[in-house]
Amino acid sequence: MAWSSICCPKEVGGLGVRRLYDISMALVSKLGWLLYKRPADLLVKALLVKYLKNQHLLNAKKKPGASWLWQGILKASVILEKGLYFLIKGGAQVDVWKDPWLPFIPSFKPFTRVTDGLPPPNMMVFDSIDQHLRLWKVDLIKDLFDASSSQAILATPLPSSQEEVEDIAMWRLSKKE
């Protein structure tokens, strides 16, 4: 019996043995998830200070001399890319173009409408919110983004008070996806 068939679920004739690589990737990606969900933990603080320095894991690049743990987290971040997005509260920590923040768009990122030149770089979601009214800047959004992205952004609710300003990491995929 081939190893590939041994690792198939029992329902399809395999033995249901799990691949060690898959288990390892799942556990290391969970460490990556902790970087977003538990920033006060000592291990997380150490990793954030050493490797991320004010950027999100999904935007991090491999650094020479990085620990095996960090290299594993970066390798497993492809799993996080499939379902991680940010629930916008204030938008100050989320880059419009680089970070996933639109759960109703498959890539979680908006598409640009700007045809004359490049879209503004390093634009944070915060910049597209009227901070006094706590509403989206409709004209700016319609100028920068294509129709489907604009529609998804304008359908994204914002908190009514400025007290909730910390963006929240969320997971969109279910266990079956």
Backbone bond lengths (Angstrom), bond angles and torsions (degrees), N, CA, C in turn:
res aa  C-N    CA-C-N  psi(-1)  N-CA   C-N-CA  omega(-1)  CA-C   N-CA-C  phi
1 M - - - 1.443 - - 1.535 108.27 -
2 A 1.330 117.01 133.50 1.463 122.20 -177.97 1.524 110.97 -76.01
3 W 1.335 115.61 148.41 1.468 121.39 179.81 1.527 111.33 -57.64
4 S 1.318 117.27 -38.55 1.468 120.12 -179.44 1.527 111.45 -62.37
5 S 1.314 117.65 -34.64 1.465 118.82 178.74 1.528 111.58 -80.28
6 I 1.322 118.00 -27.77 1.465 121.30 175.37 1.528 110.09 -63.44
7 C 1.333 115.65 -36.24 1.466 121.09 -177.45 1.528 113.30 -82.95
8 C 1.304 118.06 -0.32 1.468 120.71 176.25 1.532 109.58 -75.69
9 P 1.329 116.89 154.23 1.467 119.53 176.40 1.528 111.46 -61.21
10 K 1.306 115.94 153.79 1.465 121.14 -179.36 1.517 111.68 -61.08
11 E 1.339 116.99 -31.92 1.466 121.74 -178.57 1.525 112.80 -61.90
12 V 1.340 117.02 -24.08 1.466 119.98 -179.16 1.521 112.03 -111.56
13 G 1.349 117.01 19.20 1.450 121.09 173.57 1.517 116.67 97.86
14 G 1.332 118.07 0.88 1.462 120.33 177.54 1.518 111.00 -89.13
15 L 1.316 115.48 -175.33 1.461 120.41 178.79 1.531 112.51 -96.62
16 G 1.323 116.99 -6.74 1.462 120.26 177.77 1.516 114.25 77.63
17 V 1.347 116.93 15.84 1.464 120.43 178.11 1.528 108.25 -74.37
18 R 1.310 115.84 133.80 1.465 119.54 -179.45 1.519 110.59 -90.54
19 R 1.319 115.27 145.03 1.461 121.06 177.84 1.528 108.71 -75.72
20 L 1.317 116.36 134.74 1.455 121.79 -179.75 1.530 110.81 -60.61
21 Y 1.324 116.94 -37.08 1.466 121.21 178.58 1.536 110.70 -60.09
22 D 1.325 117.34 -44.61 1.462 121.42 -179.69 1.526 111.38 -63.97
23 I 1.335 116.26 -40.81 1.462 120.28 178.68 1.522 109.76 -65.35
24 S 1.310 116.76 -43.49 1.464 121.58 179.17 1.530 110.91 -61.01
25 M 1.329 116.66 -45.59 1.469 120.19 179.29 1.530 111.09 -61.96
26 A 1.312 117.24 -39.61 1.465 120.78 178.97 1.523 111.07 -63.89
27 L 1.328 116.95 -44.14 1.465 120.29 -179.07 1.531 111.93 -67.79
28 V 1.315 117.05 -41.14 1.463 119.95 -179.63 1.532 110.52 -71.43
29 S 1.326 117.82 -34.94 1.466 118.93 176.67 1.531 110.30 -67.15
30 K 1.325 117.13 -28.86 1.458 119.90 175.24 1.530 110.60 -65.64
31 L 1.330 117.09 -35.47 1.464 119.85 173.36 1.531 110.71 -62.52
32 G 1.324 116.29 -40.88 1.461 119.87 176.02 1.515 111.73 -60.66
33 W 1.331 116.16 -39.96 1.468 121.02 178.08 1.531 110.44 -63.08
34 L 1.324 116.58 -36.95 1.468 120.23 179.18 1.527 112.18 -63.33
35 L 1.327 117.24 -27.35 1.469 119.70 176.88 1.528 111.17 -59.42
36 Y 1.322 116.04 -30.37 1.464 120.79 179.55 1.525 112.59 -90.70
37 K 1.310 116.68 -37.51 1.458 119.93 -170.94 1.526 114.61 -91.74
38 R 1.322 118.43 -23.48 1.466 120.10 -176.16 1.531 110.74 -135.23
39 P 1.319 117.48 63.29 1.466 120.54 -176.00 1.531 114.32 -66.80
40 A 1.326 118.38 -12.79 1.460 120.78 -179.81 1.527 113.12 -85.54
41 D 1.339 118.62 -12.51 1.463 121.32 179.61 1.534 110.05 -66.16
42 L 1.324 115.82 145.11 1.463 121.34 -176.01 1.528 112.72 -60.11
43 L 1.326 117.60 -46.27 1.465 120.64 178.89 1.523 110.76 -61.38
44 V 1.308 116.04 -42.98 1.467 120.71 -179.78 1.525 110.32 -63.50
45 K 1.324 117.60 -45.09 1.470 121.06 178.25 1.527 110.98 -58.20
46 A 1.335 116.39 -43.33 1.466 120.32 -179.59 1.533 110.72 -63.22
47 L 1.321 117.24 -44.53 1.468 120.61 179.40 1.526 111.74 -65.77
48 L 1.328 116.59 -40.89 1.457 120.46 179.70 1.525 111.37 -62.52
49 V 1.315 116.90 -45.20 1.460 121.06 -178.70 1.525 111.07 -67.02
50 K 1.317 115.62 -43.42 1.469 118.87 -175.23 1.529 113.23 -74.16
51 Y 1.337 117.62 -40.26 1.462 119.27 -168.99 1.526 115.90 -114.11
52 L 1.317 119.64 -28.73 1.464 118.92 -171.03 1.530 114.36 -100.06
53 K 1.294 118.98 -44.58 1.471 121.92 177.61 1.533 112.96 44.84
54 N 1.321 116.54 73.37 1.470 123.90 174.67 1.522 114.89 66.39
55 Q 1.307 118.26 32.47 1.462 120.77 172.28 1.520 108.64 -137.26
56 H 1.300 116.31 164.74 1.455 121.24 178.88 1.520 109.79 -86.75
57 L 1.305 115.36 154.51 1.464 121.95 179.30 1.527 111.61 -55.29
58 L 1.330 117.15 -39.38 1.463 120.23 -176.24 1.528 112.37 -66.61
59 N 1.346 117.11 -17.78 1.461 121.28 178.99 1.523 112.44 -101.95
60 A 1.330 117.69 -0.41 1.459 121.81 -175.44 1.523 111.62 -73.59
61 K 1.308 115.26 147.03 1.463 122.31 177.25 1.520 109.21 -110.82
62 K 1.314 116.07 153.31 1.457 121.15 177.94 1.531 109.14 -67.57
63 K 1.344 115.01 133.41 1.462 120.13 179.96 1.528 109.09 -110.49
64 P 1.332 116.41 143.78 1.463 118.54 177.60 1.535 110.02 -63.16
65 G 1.308 116.43 139.72 1.454 120.87 178.08 1.513 114.88 78.81
66 A 1.338 117.40 10.55 1.468 120.91 179.71 1.529 109.25 -68.46
67 S 1.314 116.06 150.01 1.458 121.02 -179.75 1.527 110.39 -65.69
68 W 1.330 115.88 160.25 1.460 120.48 178.38 1.524 110.17 -62.63
69 L 1.343 116.42 -33.97 1.467 120.00 178.94 1.525 110.30 -63.80
70 W 1.329 117.03 -47.02 1.462 120.39 -179.47 1.523 111.34 -65.02
71 Q 1.317 116.85 -39.95 1.461 119.84 177.63 1.526 110.70 -61.87
72 G 1.327 116.46 -38.91 1.458 120.62 177.26 1.518 112.04 -65.73
73 I 1.337 116.66 -40.92 1.469 120.63 178.31 1.523 109.91 -62.70
74 L 1.328 117.34 -43.47 1.471 120.32 178.23 1.531 111.17 -62.84
75 K 1.325 116.49 -41.29 1.469 120.22 179.32 1.528 110.51 -64.52
76 A 1.330 116.69 -38.97 1.464 120.98 -178.43 1.528 112.56 -80.49
77 S 1.324 117.44 -8.17 1.468 118.96 -179.31 1.533 112.01 -64.60
78 V 1.347 117.87 -17.56 1.471 119.64 175.91 1.530 110.41 -62.96
79 I 1.328 116.99 -28.86 1.465 120.25 175.80 1.522 109.91 -68.66
80 L 1.332 116.26 -42.37 1.469 120.23 178.81 1.527 111.45 -64.61
81 E 1.326 116.91 -35.14 1.463 120.44 179.95 1.525 112.50 -59.31
82 K 1.322 116.86 -25.37 1.464 120.46 -177.17 1.520 113.48 -73.38
83 G 1.336 118.24 -23.68 1.453 118.38 -174.78 1.515 116.62 -140.87
84 L 1.329 117.92 -7.08 1.463 120.59 -178.53 1.520 111.24 -80.31
85 Y 1.314 115.56 133.92 1.462 120.68 170.53 1.521 108.01 -148.53
86 F 1.318 116.51 166.55 1.451 121.12 -179.09 1.516 110.63 -105.62
87 L 1.319 115.33 128.64 1.452 122.03 172.59 1.521 106.24 -80.97
88 I 1.305 116.43 117.74 1.458 120.96 -173.49 1.522 110.83 -77.82
89 K 1.320 114.66 124.78 1.460 122.37 173.65 1.526 108.94 -115.20
90 G 1.341 115.59 -51.56 1.458 120.90 178.11 1.515 112.27 -119.37
91 G 1.323 116.63 -32.43 1.452 121.81 176.28 1.514 115.92 84.31
92 A 1.324 118.50 1.34 1.464 120.83 -176.01 1.526 112.81 -73.09
93 Q 1.319 118.06 -23.68 1.467 120.86 -177.55 1.523 113.36 -98.63
94 V 1.317 117.85 -2.89 1.465 120.81 -173.03 1.526 110.74 -112.62
95 D 1.335 115.60 120.92 1.460 121.88 177.53 1.532 108.46 -79.06
96 V 1.308 115.96 129.04 1.468 122.05 -176.79 1.526 111.65 -56.40
97 W 1.328 117.88 -41.26 1.457 121.66 -171.24 1.528 113.67 -94.30
98 K 1.341 117.77 -29.35 1.470 120.58 -173.20 1.523 113.92 -98.06
99 D 1.319 117.68 -32.88 1.461 121.19 -172.64 1.524 112.11 -96.67
100 P 1.328 117.59 145.36 1.468 120.67 176.93 1.524 110.67 -77.57
101 W 1.335 117.65 124.87 1.459 119.52 -178.18 1.521 114.16 -147.93
102 L 1.302 118.21 0.91 1.465 121.07 179.46 1.530 109.90 -116.34
103 P 1.331 118.10 96.92 1.465 120.50 -174.37 1.523 114.59 -68.20
104 F 1.339 118.10 -12.17 1.461 120.56 -177.57 1.526 112.57 -95.71
105 I 1.333 116.67 3.65 1.460 122.09 176.79 1.529 106.91 -115.40
106 P 1.329 119.82 132.54 1.470 121.14 -174.54 1.528 115.02 -52.15
107 S 1.320 118.86 -38.89 1.466 120.89 -178.98 1.527 111.97 -85.22
108 F 1.324 117.37 -5.64 1.471 124.40 -176.50 1.531 112.97 67.16
109 K 1.326 117.46 1.48 1.466 121.77 -177.45 1.523 109.08 -123.21
110 P 1.342 116.78 143.70 1.471 119.37 -178.84 1.522 112.14 -75.05
111 F 1.320 114.29 159.88 1.459 121.19 176.01 1.520 108.37 -105.56
112 T 1.321 115.87 140.40 1.456 120.98 -175.98 1.528 112.01 -78.32
113 R 1.305 114.69 151.58 1.460 122.24 174.74 1.515 109.65 -109.43
114 V 1.319 116.98 -15.58 1.458 122.42 -175.91 1.516 109.21 -60.65
115 T 1.334 115.65 119.72 1.459 119.70 -178.29 1.519 111.94 -107.27
116 D 1.313 117.89 -23.44 1.467 120.55 -179.98 1.534 109.22 -99.74
117 G 1.317 115.21 85.57 1.458 120.16 -179.10 1.516 111.55 98.25
118 L 1.300 114.93 -172.18 1.454 121.38 -177.29 1.522 110.83 -91.38
119 P 1.329 117.36 152.78 1.461 119.46 174.80 1.525 109.67 -67.11
120 P 1.331 117.67 159.00 1.463 119.26 -179.01 1.528 111.21 -61.26
121 P 1.345 117.36 124.64 1.467 119.45 179.97 1.525 110.41 -75.64
122 N 1.312 115.80 160.07 1.469 122.21 176.29 1.522 113.16 53.63
123 M 1.302 116.45 35.89 1.465 120.99 177.18 1.525 108.65 -87.45
124 M 1.302 116.22 126.64 1.450 121.12 178.56 1.530 108.99 -92.06
125 V 1.313 117.54 155.48 1.464 121.81 178.49 1.534 109.20 -58.96
126 F 1.320 116.36 -33.72 1.468 123.22 176.85 1.534 111.71 -49.46
127 D 1.335 116.71 -38.18 1.461 122.11 -177.60 1.522 113.27 -67.30
128 S 1.317 117.72 -17.30 1.469 120.45 -179.50 1.532 112.24 -102.70
129 I 1.335 116.12 12.75 1.470 121.65 179.12 1.527 109.14 -117.09
130 D 1.326 116.16 130.36 1.460 120.85 172.08 1.528 106.79 -75.34
131 Q 1.327 116.31 109.64 1.463 120.81 -171.26 1.535 113.00 -70.61
132 H 1.309 118.10 -25.00 1.481 120.32 179.62 1.521 111.24 -79.14
133 L 1.318 117.00 -43.75 1.467 120.87 -178.56 1.525 112.66 -89.00
134 R 1.339 117.54 -15.77 1.464 123.46 -176.34 1.532 110.87 58.90
135 L 1.335 114.79 45.80 1.466 123.05 177.49 1.526 109.03 -129.59
136 W 1.317 115.50 158.31 1.456 120.10 175.47 1.521 109.98 -69.04
137 K 1.322 117.89 146.20 1.466 123.67 173.34 1.526 106.98 -81.37
138 V 1.321 115.36 91.81 1.467 122.12 -170.51 1.524 112.12 -58.72
139 D 1.328 117.71 -46.03 1.468 120.31 -177.75 1.530 111.45 -62.60
140 L 1.318 116.77 -43.14 1.458 120.87 179.26 1.526 110.56 -63.19
141 I 1.311 116.60 -43.70 1.466 121.18 -178.75 1.527 110.93 -63.88
142 K 1.312 116.76 -44.10 1.468 119.53 -179.91 1.523 112.07 -68.73
143 D 1.347 117.53 -26.73 1.463 120.96 177.16 1.529 112.24 -76.21
144 L 1.335 116.95 -35.55 1.461 120.67 -173.57 1.522 114.96 -90.33
145 F 1.329 117.31 -32.12 1.457 120.41 -169.94 1.517 112.37 -114.96
146 D 1.332 115.74 154.48 1.458 120.01 176.77 1.535 109.36 -68.69
147 A 1.326 116.89 172.40 1.471 121.66 -172.93 1.525 113.00 -60.51
148 S 1.328 117.67 -45.19 1.471 119.05 -178.07 1.526 111.55 -68.52
149 S 1.320 117.30 -38.23 1.468 120.26 177.11 1.520 110.81 -66.76
150 S 1.339 116.67 -43.32 1.468 120.37 178.36 1.524 110.67 -59.26
151 Q 1.315 116.17 -43.33 1.457 120.87 179.86 1.536 110.69 -62.75
152 A 1.326 116.86 -43.02 1.473 120.94 179.79 1.523 111.15 -65.87
153 I 1.329 117.06 -40.43 1.467 120.55 179.52 1.517 110.45 -65.17
154 L 1.328 116.57 -47.95 1.469 120.16 -177.38 1.522 111.99 -67.69
155 A 1.323 117.77 -21.27 1.465 121.36 176.95 1.536 112.12 -84.89
156 T 1.329 116.54 -9.34 1.467 121.16 179.88 1.520 109.06 -79.35
157 P 1.329 117.54 119.08 1.465 119.78 -178.68 1.528 112.12 -71.88
158 L 1.317 115.54 148.13 1.458 122.50 175.85 1.522 108.60 -115.46
159 P 1.334 117.63 147.06 1.471 118.82 176.48 1.532 109.73 -65.18
160 S 1.313 115.83 146.18 1.461 119.58 -176.44 1.523 112.93 -75.99
161 S 1.319 117.40 -22.41 1.465 119.25 179.45 1.511 110.47 -111.59
162 Q 1.324 115.81 156.63 1.453 120.70 179.14 1.523 111.93 -81.84
163 E 1.319 117.10 -0.39 1.466 120.49 -179.92 1.526 111.00 -66.91
164 E 1.325 117.01 -35.65 1.462 121.45 179.05 1.525 109.25 -89.62
165 V 1.320 117.47 85.36 1.455 119.81 -176.18 1.515 114.00 -109.80
166 E 1.312 118.32 -9.86 1.456 121.20 -178.91 1.532 110.13 -84.35
167 D 1.322 116.59 119.63 1.459 120.83 177.77 1.523 109.17 -68.83
168 I 1.334 116.66 148.52 1.459 121.55 -172.92 1.526 110.06 -117.43
169 A 1.339 115.77 130.51 1.466 120.56 175.04 1.521 108.54 -73.79
170 M 1.326 116.05 132.29 1.463 122.33 -178.46 1.531 108.69 -128.28
171 W 1.329 115.56 163.08 1.468 122.35 177.73 1.515 108.84 -121.23
172 R 1.321 117.37 124.39 1.453 121.62 -176.12 1.517 114.03 -91.77
173 L 1.305 118.01 -31.41 1.462 121.22 -173.96 1.521 111.70 -77.48
174 S 1.301 115.06 149.13 1.471 120.07 173.93 1.529 107.94 -90.85
175 K 1.312 116.97 176.22 1.461 121.52 179.78 1.521 111.52 -63.95
176 K 1.321 116.96 -26.47 1.467 120.82 -175.36 1.518 113.20 -85.72
177 E 1.334 118.59 -10.09 1.471 119.65 -176.96 1.500 111.55 -90.85
